[in-house]
Amino acid sequence: MFTRAKEFSFALHSLTGVFILKTGRYLPLHFLGFVLCATGSGLLSLLNETSSRGAWIGYQIIASGGVGIIFTATMPSTLAPLQESDVGVATATYSFVRSFGLVWGVTMASIVFNGQVNTHLHPLHDTAIADLLKDGAAYAYASGDFVQALTPDMKIEVLKVYVQVLSVVWQVIAAVSCLGFFCVFFEKHVELKKNHVTEYGLTEHQAVQEDMERKV
């Protein structure tokens, strides 16, 4: 099932590129991408310890599909209004901003996760287990080995904490996705260029090559 999920994600990325190539439009993809991100994240927030494997894999497909569409469709919209001489700098800046955003995305999720763990630890009857999980340590103890080693009653309590915490994390991600969706309304469509007049030294290279051929 994981393989099928990855294949679906890659296929969706390819279809995004084909859609832009055939229509020259990217705004509909921005809307669709954020809708899928928000929907997938919202569905993931509903998961609990009894959810089926099909549910959590299927919800990930929806969310990852949205992320893939956004990643694929934002580069053309970034470069469309620029002169070709600025494409190199814009592409590098775009890559930096996206990587910077990924770092902040992980950081934001971590902050929410750690804060929510500390908030939801009070129902645990075993204070020693609560001390193990608090202040950011819950990441290290999220493995199945740790959970399976707990007593049945404590296992239920710990799983409930993780379910509640992760639900809030996905809700925050869904809220950010909704914000992105509404930001698309402020985007202005710019026609994609079909002809290229590059300034990356190809003309100079051709002149040098012709000069060398004449000397030969």
Secondary structure, DSSP 8 states (H G I E B T S, - for coil): -HHHHHHHHHHHHHHHHHHHHHH---HHHHHHHHHHHHHHHHHHTT--TT--HHHHHHHHHHHHHHHHHHHHHHHHHHHTTS-GGGHHHHHHHHHHHHHHHHHHHHHHHHHHHHHHHHHH-TT-S-HHHHHHHTTTGGGTT-SHHHHHTS-HHHHHHHHHHHHHHHHHHHHHHHHHHHHHHHHHTT-------SS----SSHHHHHHHHHHHHHH-
